[in-house]
């Protein structure tokens, strides 16, 4: 006499939920690592734009230019009107440079970095024209052509409304 309460035959493994769930987690990990490997190989690392020197096995930031700017009491006010950059430099350097270089450094995309030469108008005023309208964040770095000193502003958003002041990075440290 056959029993009416007999258990049904078990389903094959490939019809169960849990093996496929575990395989999907492992597959997602493999696909994610393949994507990261592709991104690591196909994209270029951004460069750090600053002055560093090797000291033994360590790299240290070179602050000589910043210290010189602080000693001379240098600071600058930058105004932008359309593509015209006007700079007023205050302080007491040995002599006013014939020209300055203003580096406009994008924080994450090196291809958006640009430099602008500002010519001396007389007194403490400098002026230069950029070739394109800037948008987004930039770090501003102002140096004379001999790079004897440096002024800096960490985060400036373009298009610029009003003016921005550039200081030595040693200020406040």
Secondary structure in CASP SS format (residue, H / E / C, confidence):
PFRMAT SS
TARGET T0000
AUTHOR 0000-0000-0000
METHOD secondary structure of the structure
MODEL  1
X C 1.00
X C 1.00
X C 1.00
X C 1.00
X C 1.00
X C 1.00
X C 1.00
X C 1.00
X C 1.00
X C 1.00
X C 1.00
X C 1.00
X H 1.00
X H 1.00
X H 1.00
X C 1.00
X H 1.00
X H 1.00
X H 1.00
X H 1.00
X H 1.00
X H 1.00
X H 1.00
X H 1.00
X H 1.00
X H 1.00
X H 1.00
X H 1.00
X H 1.00
X H 1.00
X H 1.00
X H 1.00
X H 1.00
X H 1.00
X H 1.00
X H 1.00
X H 1.00
X H 1.00
X H 1.00
X H 1.00
X H 1.00
X H 1.00
X C 1.00
X C 1.00
X C 1.00
X C 1.00
X C 1.00
X C 1.00
X C 1.00
X C 1.00
X C 1.00
X E 1.00
X E 1.00
X E 1.00
X E 1.00
X C 1.00
X C 1.00
X E 1.00
X E 1.00
X E 1.00
X E 1.00
X C 1.00
X C 1.00
X H 1.00
X H 1.00
X H 1.00
X H 1.00
X H 1.00
X H 1.00
X H 1.00
X H 1.00
X C 1.00
X C 1.00
X C 1.00
X E 1.00
X E 1.00
X E 1.00
X E 1.00
X E 1.00
X E 1.00
X E 1.00
X C 1.00
X C 1.00
X E 1.00
X E 1.00
X E 1.00
X E 1.00
X E 1.00
X E 1.00
X E 1.00
X C 1.00
X C 1.00
X C 1.00
X C 1.00
X C 1.00
X C 1.00
X C 1.00
X C 1.00
X E 1.00
X E 1.00
X E 1.00
X E 1.00
X E 1.00
X E 1.00
X E 1.00
X C 1.00
X C 1.00
X C 1.00
X C 1.00
X H 1.00
X H 1.00
X H 1.00
X C 1.00
X E 1.00
X E 1.00
X E 1.00
X E 1.00
X E 1.00
X E 1.00
X E 1.00
X E 1.00
X E 1.00
X C 1.00
X C 1.00
X E 1.00
X E 1.00
X E 1.00
X E 1.00
X E 1.00
X C 1.00
X C 1.00
X C 1.00
X C 1.00
X C 1.00
X C 1.00
X E 1.00
X E 1.00
X E 1.00
X E 1.00
X E 1.00
X E 1.00
X E 1.00
X E 1.00
X E 1.00
X C 1.00
X C 1.00
X C 1.00
X C 1.00
X C 1.00
X E 1.00
X E 1.00
X E 1.00
X E 1.00
X E 1.00
X E 1.00
X E 1.00
X E 1.00
X E 1.00
X C 1.00
X C 1.00
X C 1.00
X C 1.00
X E 1.00
X E 1.00
X E 1.00
X E 1.00
X E 1.00
X C 1.00
X C 1.00
X C 1.00
X C 1.00
X C 1.00
X C 1.00
END
